[in-house]
Amino acid sequence: MIALLVLALAGPAQPMETEAQRFVVQQYERVGRSNPTTDLALSKAARALAQQALDSSAADAAEVSNLTAVVSEAGATDPTPRALVLRGSPRSEPLKALLERKDFAQEAATHLGIGAVEDVAADRSAIVVLLADRKAELQPFPHRLPKRGAKQKLCATLASHLVTADVYVTRPKGDVDHLGMARAQDAWCATLDFPTDGRHTVELLARGDRGPEVAALFFVDVGDKAQTGRRVAEIEPKEPAQVRRQVLERINKLRAGHALAALAPDPALDAVAAAYARRMADEQFFAHVAPDGSDVRARLKAAGYGYTSAGENLGLASGPLAAHFGIEHSPGHRKNLMEPGYTVAGIGAAARADGQLVLVEVLAAPVEAQSTADPVDQAYAALFAARKAKGLKALSRAQGLEELLKEHARKALQLNLPKATLDGQRLHDRVFALRDDLSSATVDFFVADSPTLITESKNLADPGANLVSVGLAHGDSPTFGRDKYWVVVVYGTLR
């Protein structure tokens, strides 16, 4: 009788879910986007998260490491779907707040999960909306294995804009194994092994014109005592030195799995990161730009730190490793972690009054590390590393074009015009005049703080390209600022 009473007082709120789903679909129709399809696994995860929100808090339920665990345990594989968690009292309040939102359809979504739970006795409820833009459909794959040593075949059908795929498996101790996938008709397949007990993270990384994308992410729990529940079983470090060491270890294991050089610890960057983490915790804000308008560049300048390129990652969770988990699975932050040009990192953390921990990661290429290097060689090294990270064939340096490109970059800087056509002369025509063995040529132009920051281009990902040439100029511009690199990159395909 008591069990029945408990279920009656706290349980799924089906009418609330129905109304919430109707509203979300209407928002997509309102802006002309395709409606997301209701997904049973995402709906199961949403209901579990709603129950967590009632039992604990909306913030705990929405934490990225917890969200990923619950979605995986529900049988879904979408990497960190967008989540809206609403919790309140009286019971009608979360639905009311949901119906006032107008931002659902700002991003595309192919699949939807909605869960609602209400506590009648306490007159409160929680609603969770999960939206996923699915990049891959996976054939059934177990998320739990009773014994170590088992081998399982993973097959996935990719979205139309993706052309290749690889699998990365992060083992319970943080090591990353890279497994290639083979094309089998319309699917990409690989055989995965699980030699140790514990929680393994399976990540499907696919590539297309937009570069690498995490197409699927889920956990496989191995053994009778494998992790279950809210989040990955791990002891969060407390002391600052332990936080720095363990977070940097995670970063470098990720980079090693992607054939990138490890980042070295930098005490000066540790100080910058720690100071900003403490400021955000004390002043109760969380943003890359502080209330006074300063950003990471200003913070590095104030510390007297010389660099050619730098980036900053911010995480917020119950502990530093949980915060870093969220950083790893945020596309923009992951891009910083995988930047080939960075050589050092600084880590800082501070606890807020509400118990949440702010994590700051500052990554950089310091001036000292590259002051004697030829900037053209740096540019080539960055392009070659980025090409390798995309899993594409290597490029060769094109002979006979560098002087032309250097001349063009200098003239563009002088005219303050980063364009491929100057004074009526098309750079493409001049390239073909020098290299009549090319069947095609594409031109990229960058104005950047460092010659290594020139890897964001669909031309770099062209599988048909086999030659590349770089020319650059260095100077000040009234439009783009002081001390900038004007870099021209030409990709060519031989006849």
Beta strands, then each sheet from edge to edge (+ up, - down):
strand 1: 10-12
strand 2: 37-38
strand 3: 82-88
strand 4: 111-119
strand 5: 124-132
strand 6: 136-138
strand 7: 144-145
strand 8: 150-158
strand 9: 162-170
strand 10: 176-180
strand 11: 182-184
strand 12: 187-194
strand 13: 198-208
strand 14: 211-222
strand 15: 264-265
strand 16: 307-317
strand 17: 344-351
strand 18: 357-366
strand 19: 396-397
strand 20: 421-422
strand 21: 425-426
strand 22: 438-448
strand 23: 467-477
strand 24: 481-494
sheet 1: 1+ 4- 2-
sheet 2: 1+ 4- 5+ 3-
sheet 3: 6+ 8- 12+ 11-
sheet 4: 7+ 14+ 13- 9+ 10-
sheet 5: 15+ 17+ 18- 16+
sheet 6: 19+ 23+ 24- 22+
sheet 7: 20+ 21-
end
